Amino acid sequence: MSTSRQPERELERNPDIERAYAELNQRNHAAASTVEALMYSLRRGVDELTKPDTQRRLSELSEDQLRAVCERLQNFKPEIAPAWTPEEIEALTNIWSAVHGH
């Protein structure tokens, strides 16, 4: 038997590991690294919303993550980037809503 198949066989024999793996894959939120990459790109301003990478990252956010991102954008410190206006936040949330069918 090949050793490369041992983890798969372990999953077959251990329903607890299989259940945990399934739960990890069903989370409805973006990884923290995705959120941070999105925040970094949004420092450049609202025009970043037109970029495919930004849109992809935005689409991965849960609703709670979206709220947190919006709050962070509105609280940017001037030495980092200009704080986003309500209109800019609305543009971001409109894109997120369109992707999520809201």
C-alpha atoms as a printed R data frame, in Angstrom:
    type eleno elety resid chain resno       x      y       z
1   ATOM     1    CA   MET     A     1   0.000  0.000   0.000
2   ATOM     2    CA   SER     A     2   1.258  3.462  -0.885
3   ATOM     3    CA   THR     A     3   1.981  5.788   2.032
4   ATOM     4    CA   SER     A     4   0.556  8.735   0.093
5   ATOM     5    CA   ARG     A     5  -2.950  7.293   0.527
6   ATOM     6    CA   GLN     A     6  -2.714  6.822   4.289
7   ATOM     7    CA   PRO     A     7  -4.324 10.178   5.212
8   ATOM     8    CA   GLU     A     8  -7.269  9.400   2.933
9   ATOM     9    CA   ARG     A     9  -7.653  5.971   4.505
10  ATOM    10    CA   GLU     A    10  -7.535  7.568   7.965
11  ATOM    11    CA   LEU     A    11 -10.421  9.840   6.942
12  ATOM    12    CA   GLU     A    12 -12.370  6.812   5.762
13  ATOM    13    CA   ARG     A    13 -11.891  5.080   9.114
14  ATOM    14    CA   ASN     A    14 -12.341  8.078  11.402
15  ATOM    15    CA   PRO     A    15 -15.713  9.826  11.087
16  ATOM    16    CA   ASP     A    16 -14.651 12.529  13.597
17  ATOM    17    CA   ILE     A    17 -11.798 13.655  11.366
18  ATOM    18    CA   GLU     A    18 -14.052 13.492   8.320
19  ATOM    19    CA   ARG     A    19 -16.705 15.610  10.050
20  ATOM    20    CA   ALA     A    20 -14.115 18.178  11.166
21  ATOM    21    CA   TYR     A    21 -12.717 18.388   7.642
22  ATOM    22    CA   ALA     A    22 -16.193 18.920   6.201
23  ATOM    23    CA   GLU     A    23 -16.931 21.656   8.740
24  ATOM    24    CA   LEU     A    24 -13.710 23.453   7.899
25  ATOM    25    CA   ASN     A    25 -14.610 23.414   4.214
26  ATOM    26    CA   GLN     A    26 -18.151 24.685   4.818
27  ATOM    27    CA   ARG     A    27 -17.286 27.863   6.649
28  ATOM    28    CA   ASN     A    28 -18.988 30.829   5.083
29  ATOM    29    CA   HIS     A    29 -16.264 33.360   5.556
30  ATOM    30    CA   ALA     A    30 -13.007 34.413   4.017
31  ATOM    31    CA   ALA     A    31  -9.652 33.524   5.492
32  ATOM    32    CA   ALA     A    32  -8.038 36.237   7.596
33  ATOM    33    CA   SER     A    33  -5.294 36.583   4.979
34  ATOM    34    CA   THR     A    34  -7.946 37.320   2.336
35  ATOM    35    CA   VAL     A    35  -9.488 40.030   4.516
36  ATOM    36    CA   GLU     A    36  -6.083 41.614   5.115
37  ATOM    37    CA   ALA     A    37  -5.215 41.500   1.398
38  ATOM    38    CA   LEU     A    38  -8.541 43.186   0.659
39  ATOM    39    CA   MET     A    39  -7.904 45.879   3.264
40  ATOM    40    CA   TYR     A    40  -4.433 46.491   1.882
41  ATOM    41    CA   SER     A    41  -5.758 46.952  -1.645
42  ATOM    42    CA   LEU     A    42  -8.595 49.209  -0.490
43  ATOM    43    CA   ARG     A    43  -6.053 51.631   0.980
44  ATOM    44    CA   ARG     A    44  -5.618 52.809  -2.607
45  ATOM    45    CA   GLY     A    45  -9.227 53.975  -2.706
46  ATOM    46    CA   VAL     A    46 -12.627 53.174  -4.115
47  ATOM    47    CA   ASP     A    47 -11.264 52.650  -7.649
48  ATOM    48    CA   GLU     A    48  -9.839 49.342  -6.396
49  ATOM    49    CA   LEU     A    49 -13.403 47.997  -6.443
50  ATOM    50    CA   THR     A    50 -13.131 47.676 -10.230
51  ATOM    51    CA   LYS     A    51 -10.183 45.259 -10.017
52  ATOM    52    CA   PRO     A    52 -10.911 41.522 -10.381
53  ATOM    53    CA   ASP     A    53  -8.720 40.484  -7.413
54  ATOM    54    CA   THR     A    54 -10.471 42.982  -5.157
55  ATOM    55    CA   GLN     A    55 -13.887 41.834  -6.325
56  ATOM    56    CA   ARG     A    56 -12.961 38.182  -5.757
57  ATOM    57    CA   ARG     A    57 -11.752 38.893  -2.232
58  ATOM    58    CA   LEU     A    58 -14.842 40.962  -1.497
59  ATOM    59    CA   SER     A    59 -17.091 38.145  -2.728
60  ATOM    60    CA   GLU     A    60 -15.530 35.755  -0.207
61  ATOM    61    CA   LEU     A    61 -16.529 37.860   2.813
62  ATOM    62    CA   SER     A    62 -19.315 36.864   5.149
63  ATOM    63    CA   GLU     A    63 -21.791 39.539   6.170
64  ATOM    64    CA   ASP     A    64 -20.035 39.949   9.528
65  ATOM    65    CA   GLN     A    65 -16.689 40.327   7.783
66  ATOM    66    CA   LEU     A    66 -18.192 42.901   5.431
67  ATOM    67    CA   ARG     A    67 -19.368 44.957   8.406
68  ATOM    68    CA   ALA     A    68 -15.921 44.776   9.990
69  ATOM    69    CA   VAL     A    69 -14.238 45.811   6.725
70  ATOM    70    CA   CYS     A    70 -16.623 48.763   6.357
71  ATOM    71    CA   GLU     A    71 -15.866 49.887   9.894
72  ATOM    72    CA   ARG     A    72 -12.133 49.618   9.314
73  ATOM    73    CA   LEU     A    73 -12.372 51.584   6.060
74  ATOM    74    CA   GLN     A    74 -14.249 54.399   7.795
75  ATOM    75    CA   ASN     A    75 -11.629 54.474  10.542
76  ATOM    76    CA   PHE     A    76  -8.487 54.573   8.413
77  ATOM    77    CA   LYS     A    77  -5.863 56.781  10.001
78  ATOM    78    CA   PRO     A    78  -4.728 59.640   7.755
79  ATOM    79    CA   GLU     A    79  -1.142 58.351   7.699
80  ATOM    80    CA   ILE     A    80  -2.405 55.023   6.259
81  ATOM    81    CA   ALA     A    81  -5.112 56.128   3.834
82  ATOM    82    CA   PRO     A    82  -8.060 58.515   3.662
83  ATOM    83    CA   ALA     A    83 -11.124 57.266   5.543
84  ATOM    84    CA   TRP     A    84 -13.868 56.094   3.220
85  ATOM    85    CA   THR     A    85 -16.976 58.219   2.817
86  ATOM    86    CA   PRO     A    86 -20.512 56.834   3.264
87  ATOM    87    CA   GLU     A    87 -20.910 56.890  -0.527
88  ATOM    88    CA   GLU     A    88 -17.756 54.822  -1.006
89  ATOM    89    CA   ILE     A    89 -18.926 52.341   1.637
90  ATOM    90    CA   GLU     A    90 -22.253 52.095  -0.151
91  ATOM    91    CA   ALA     A    91 -20.466 51.266  -3.425
92  ATOM    92    CA   LEU     A    92 -18.562 48.479  -1.669
93  ATOM    93    CA   THR     A    93 -21.674 47.036  -0.032
94  ATOM    94    CA   ASN     A    94 -23.604 47.215  -3.328
95  ATOM    95    CA   ILE     A    95 -20.948 45.080  -5.019
96  ATOM    96    CA   TRP     A    96 -20.979 42.584  -2.137
97  ATOM    97    CA   SER     A    97 -24.785 42.451  -2.191
98  ATOM    98    CA   ALA     A    98 -24.908 41.882  -5.943
99  ATOM    99    CA   VAL     A    99 -22.533 38.950  -5.667
100 ATOM   100    CA   HIS     A   100 -24.496 37.442  -2.769
101 ATOM   101    CA   GLY     A   101 -27.890 37.976  -4.379
102 ATOM   102    CA   HIS     A   102 -29.185 40.476  -1.824
